Amino acid sequence: MDEKRFAIAMFGLAVSVVVGYLAVRFVAALTVSVFLYYSTRRYYDVLGRLRLPARVRAVVVIASLAVPLLLLISYTVVLLIVEARRFIDQYGVIGVVSENVSWFGGVDQLPELTLQGLVRAYRAGQLDGLLTFATENATFLTSLVSGFFLNLFIVIIVVYYLLVDGHRIREWLLRFDDDAVIRAYLEAVDGELEAVLFGNLLNVIATSLIAVGAYHGYNLFAPMQAQIPYPALAGVLTGVASLIPVVGMKIVYLPLTGIAAIPILLGGNDAVLVYIVAFLVVAVVVVDTIPDLVLRPLLSGETTHVGLLMLAYTLGPVVLGFYGLFFAPIALVVGLTFADTALPRLLGAAEPDGDGLHRDQLRLDQFR
């Protein structure tokens, strides 16, 4: 290798190290971006039938994800605040918290959640403990908020440009093709990732619809004191939680069962608890078990094993943290597709014919 090639190679290595470091630093945001890209690419292609420009379609796709998600989060937060305030006022929790939590001291009652109510509480000195706590932890709180918005910005930008310019990355990778191995592998892994991750999006939508219908159907037969609060919101949250197999939906319907049972237990009306048990049975069977057994295999992709995919979704967050929920299935699909498509060709294994049979295997028409 001459000096010029060596210098270029060293420069390329340095650039690769820098890019790799940045990728590892923001691996969570990049993983979520790839997950969202493959989850929405089919929707992006469908919008192409309307003859919309690529950039407009990308904006529509991102807005279709962001706006409903923001509305769902906002609605959930507002309801949690309203219900928490109602619970605190009804059972006098504020006094107990004020006595045992130092930075909450001096707050005898919650201020009104309006600008005027917060101003009056500030002038009365009720917020002094909270402001002191916020000041002492300003660095942590600022880092937390800024980190969240930075990662959100990265996700939006990466998803947008993957939708608009993803074909350019594909063309660049195919420049290094050798005996069509890279092309075959890229086409296989690209299609399987889209099938698996788009299937997850469909599974979330289908599970949400099933949960909303089941919760509303239960409320039609249950007495008022045993009804499930906010069944539409609870159903949508159940669908979103279905991204995590095995334990996901339980994060929603088990606390929901407890919330519905607490007023009954406090009121001493034990006879109504049979309806709560009935709701739990409906949630386990209709919402949790049936979609997991019927829908997930249908929407899990073409070649990826359903059991391995569920294992990846379960163990990913345990090993890698939150972003492991998105990284593990992607890594599983990439690895299995490589073992199924590229590895046999690299090792010189015989390729099957177009009908899926080995070239040396006898066919039925040979016995005629």
Sequence and secondary structure as in RCSB ss.txt:
>XXXX:A:sequence
MDEKRFAIAMFGLAVSVVVGYLAVRFVAALTVSVFLYYSTRRYYDVLGRLRLPARVRAVVVIASLAVPLLLLISY
TVVLLIVEARRFIDQYGVIGVVSENVSWFGGVDQLPELTLQGLVRAYRAGQLDGLLTFATENATFLTSLVSGFFL
NLFIVIIVVYYLLVDGHRIREWLLRFDDDAVIRAYLEAVDGELEAVLFGNLLNVIATSLIAVGAYHGYNLFAPMQ
AQIPYPALAGVLTGVASLIPVVGMKIVYLPLTGIAAIPILLGGNDAVLVYIVAFLVVAVVVVDTIPDLVLRPLLS
GETTHVGLLMLAYTLGPVVLGFYGLFFAPIALVVGLTFADTALPRLLGAAEPDGDGLHRDQLRLDQFR
>XXXX:A:secstr
  HHHHHHHHHHHHHHHHHHHHHHHTHHHHHHHHHHHHHHHHHHHHHGGGT  HHHHHHHHHHHHHHHHHHHHHH
HHHHHHHHHHHHHHHHTHHHHHHHH GGGTT  S   SSHHHHHHHHHTTTTHHHHHHHHHTHHHHHHHHHHHHH
HHHHHHHHHHHHHHHHHHHHHHHHTT STTHHHHHHHHHHHHHHHHHHHHHHHHHHHHHHHHHHHHHHHHHS GG
G  SSHHHHHHHHHHHTTSTTTTTHHHHHHHHHHHHHHHHHHT GGGHHHHHHHHHHIIIIIIIHIIIIIHHHTS
 SSS HHHHHHHHHHHHHHH TTHHHHHHHHHHHHHHIIIIIHHHHTT     TTSS TTS  GGGG 
